[in-house]
């Protein structure tokens, strides 16, 4: 059974990535999320949010 993933506050995620100076992740976030969603889990799950 796949665990239900709660909705993500994208603004909070982006702010955290800015604070951590993870510019590259911010730049590819949408693309990675699209790929992950095709595999039935969002990248937010993999990022721990």
JOFENTA-V255110 format. One record per backbone hydrogen bond with DSSP energy under -1.0 kcal/mol. CO is the residue of the C=O (numbers start at 1). NH is the residue of the N-H. If there is no record, write none. Layout:
# JOFENTA-V255110
co;nh
CO;NH
CO;NH
This chain:
# JOFENTA-V255110
co;nh
8;10
9;13
10;14
11;15
12;16
13;17
14;18
15;19
16;20
17;22
18;21
22;26
23;27
24;28
25;29
28;32
29;33
30;34
31;35
32;36
33;37
34;38
36;41
37;40
42;46
43;47
44;49
45;48
